[in-house]
Amino acid sequence: MQDFAYHAPPTVAEAIALFAADPEGSRYLAGGTDLFLALEHGSSAVRSVIDLKAIPGLDGIAVQPDGGHRLGALLPMDDLMRDRAIRTNYRALAESAEVVGGPPIRNRATLGGNLCNASPAADTAVPLVAFMAMAVLSSASGGRAIPVVRLWEAPGRTVLRPGELMTAIELPPPLPASASTFERLTRSAMDIALLSASAVISLNDDGTCRLVTLALGAVAPTVISIPEAGEVLRDTNCDDAALARVVKAVIETVRPIDDIRASAEYRREMAGVLAKRALARAYAIAIEPAGITR
Amino acid sequence: MKHPLSLNLNGDMAENLVEARTSLLTFIRESAGLTGTKRGCEEGECGGCAVLLDGRLVDSCLILALEAQGKTVTTVEGLGDPHHLSPVQSAFAESGASQCGFCIPGMLLATTALLDREPDPDEASIREAISGNLCRCTGYTRIVKAIQLAAKLKHDGQN
């Protein structure tokens, strides 16, 4: 590994200014579990590493006035999966954080890092898309917030401008009479996802679906949402005929690849299976009198 | 370029000049001379290099030494010594949980972190807690038994 300059600025503004001094050669450092391997094996020359962990306030969970939750970009997976409010209100997100690596990785790997690494298999990205979360970004010219589903252009590439820094993820308030699920297929527990799915369903008073979102991971160049799930399942009881129509839409939408872990054909077939499983389970939990607290 | 680094290593201040690219693992082994922390895969897969950073289990191969500036690091040498084993170390010795021993420092720290958070873990929690630590000798059965015994020893207040 080539040596580099190391900075640990105390503010977001200083971090952005340091990055701007050498946009090509700079990298932000969050948990480091991906960056370290890139520094070791990567081809591009890194001249400046800007550690974000000295900036206060980027690693917490805050409840918003509207009941939504703001997650700091530097929130470690282990904190995310153990937080009571997240487990209760955004169950699928907690479950996705639980399967990121093993405990030593989860104590370092951050939510923002998982998203900015831009893997289509990123575990936490899938439920965040299903929850319609927003990513809060900072740059020298100010701030903006974009839907998480719009974060990525391609594997390993985000829409962030050079030096732009993700500071938080905002989750909308939990929906009444709702449930969320996360499903994942792997070769072994510690491997990255072959594919993954996350569903969020909220119900009308009569037990039919009010709002349904479905997101899929590792079946396209980026994590994707399937808007047809909401259109098809709305006002239904999530019955088999309706689910079959969603599965058809999933199979027509996905663009999986062949790789060392699975064939595109297998991924396409299983995308339908996993989507159906995520939706059916979310509906079953939401329809229970106990609701999402199960 | 070298940077001054100062951290609390097993209760003592460890200070030296380090290059930015120096990993915490390299600092512990080569600067501080504590070789209980093992250099395994160097990719965050095996847990041989696991230490506690401010009480949390981490892979020291994936952390820059400078990221530990001013923090507290506990390695296996900080748990106990041959004459004063920690309950976790005693439990591993009594259970015959170690074969080649390479993974054991990481296992001891994973166990310490688990029992600090969850004094009475069930077997599923134990297996989850060591899921980032690979052992290629034992099949894990005796390690799991050792962790169960460690929980009991800590309860009984033996040392």
Chai-1 contact restraints between the chains, C-beta under 6 A:
chainA,res_idxA,chainB,res_idxB,connection_type,confidence,min_distance_angstrom,max_distance_angstrom,comment,restraint_id
A,M1,B,R21,contact,1.0,0.0,6.0,A-B,restraint_1
A,D3,B,E19,contact,1.0,0.0,6.0,A-B,restraint_2
A,D3,B,A20,contact,1.0,0.0,6.0,A-B,restraint_3
A,D3,B,R21,contact,1.0,0.0,6.0,A-B,restraint_4
A,F4,B,A20,contact,1.0,0.0,6.0,A-B,restraint_5
A,Y6,B,A20,contact,1.0,0.0,6.0,A-B,restraint_6
A,Y6,B,L66,contact,1.0,0.0,6.0,A-B,restraint_7
A,G32,B,L62,contact,1.0,0.0,6.0,A-B,restraint_8
A,T33,B,G44,contact,1.0,0.0,6.0,A-B,restraint_9
A,T33,B,L62,contact,1.0,0.0,6.0,A-B,restraint_10
A,F36,B,L62,contact,1.0,0.0,6.0,A-B,restraint_11
A,G102,B,S131,contact,1.0,0.0,6.0,A-B,restraint_12
A,G102,B,G132,contact,1.0,0.0,6.0,A-B,restraint_13
A,P103,B,L57,contact,1.0,0.0,6.0,A-B,restraint_14
A,P103,B,G132,contact,1.0,0.0,6.0,A-B,restraint_15
A,P104,B,A50,contact,1.0,0.0,6.0,A-B,restraint_16
A,P104,B,L57,contact,1.0,0.0,6.0,A-B,restraint_17
A,P104,B,V58,contact,1.0,0.0,6.0,A-B,restraint_18
A,P104,B,D59,contact,1.0,0.0,6.0,A-B,restraint_19
A,P104,B,G132,contact,1.0,0.0,6.0,A-B,restraint_20
A,I105,B,G44,contact,1.0,0.0,6.0,A-B,restraint_21
A,N107,B,R56,contact,1.0,0.0,6.0,A-B,restraint_22
A,N107,B,L57,contact,1.0,0.0,6.0,A-B,restraint_23
A,N107,B,V58,contact,1.0,0.0,6.0,A-B,restraint_24
A,R108,B,V58,contact,1.0,0.0,6.0,A-B,restraint_25
